[in-house]
Amino acid sequence: MSCLNIAFMTLGCKVNYYETSKLSAEFEMAGANIVSFESVADIYVVNTCTVTNIADRKSRKMLHRAKRLNENALVVAMGCFAEANKESLAESESIDLVIGNDRKNDAYGIIMENYFDMTTVGSGEKTERENMSISGNNDSVKLNEHDENGRTRAYVKIQDGCNQFCSYCKIPYVRGRLKSRIGTDVSDEVKSLAESGCREIVLTGIHLSSYGVDRSGCKSFVELGGEPVAGLASELAGISGIERIRFGSLEPRIITEEFVRAISGNIKVCPHFHLSLQSGCDKTLAAMNRKYTVDDYRKACGILRKYYDRPAITTDVIVGFPGETDGDFEQSMRFVKEIGFSDIHVFKYSKRDGTRAANMEGGVPESVKHERSRLLIEAGRELTEIYNRSFIGQKQLCLVEEKITVGGTDYYTGHNERYIKLIFDACGMSGDMENQLLEVVPSETFDGGMLLCGRL
Ligand code: SF4
């Protein structure tokens, strides 16, 4: 397969990146050349996203761009936008193959065996093929492949799917119900990552807090008190070479005394928690079918702060949800400031056909969404600055990720346990510091959020 060039384009969440990485590794192991998406390739795979209208547009644009780059290439659409639009994409002249989410684990075989005769690639010939859509009932989803995001940090997907049905979200429809990996599969992957030099893992999934519910006989993660998540983290902490464990996005309802007591006893779990808020207004939360209140969220943050010194609490907020009034938005803004997040991701509500919110009254004009988004982003920046500054003058452990050059000077950058980006002068440092843990002391903020540090 040495002559086969394959290009990947990934849109959307960390789970999509994990899945592309896994598929790319399969092609690489088989001898394919992984080339940039702007190159002339034999196969283009676009792992699409449908979380917003913008994501839909980008997904479609990338698929058409692939065909323009090489009209003879096999163009493959997979991911959530592909799943949600299987029939129409299968009819498109730009797209040769659509792989449903329930067959994504077989994508390599589907592409290889059914749509591309690899043995003829060298001569530039291709077998006949028709535009087709592939999907089926593959319940035994294997998520046991290896992913590496550089040497330092790796994302490890531990579950897929979601049973929550937030009123604005299409994910449960396109990714299906909850499916958890078995712990030994995850451990094997993490051991392999550690052996290849990885020092930090981020446990990720579509609804991470529900990990293990499908194997427990319980109906909801709330009944389990987060035990499977804490138990898995404890098992992974025993793997030699792994220094840090982070969780991807968690639901506020998993944060109980019991859960936080368990994870805070695990020194490898970083004091960095991404708790999705979505709105700081109870009326809007109820309309979103989020199953917690502002007060539940406040209590969760209180528990984290009881067990950890200044934990980094980061979040997502949606602005302009149908029916969100100026007063509702102001409540959200006040709540965000009260919690003092260390980072906020702001999203403008985007209507997704097929969801309950798509039929709700009280649509918010784009100009209002835009202004609310601007105000919240600005508030978030100020909170980040306040939070990061609280560490000035205090020793930090930096996991060094890369060397960069700014204004002719070499610097190393990395993150501390709280995921604050640190930067320090590389001058006079002999040897490669990448992937090392170094103690540094921040002296000032740099370029809107990073901490400029001196070495010890
Ligand atoms: S928890 Fe809600 S927003 Fe998150 S994937 Fe599930 S339905 Fe979507």
Residues whose N, C-alpha, C, O or C-beta is under 5 A from the ligand:
A	BS01	SF4	C162 Q164 F165 C166 C169 I171 I206 H207
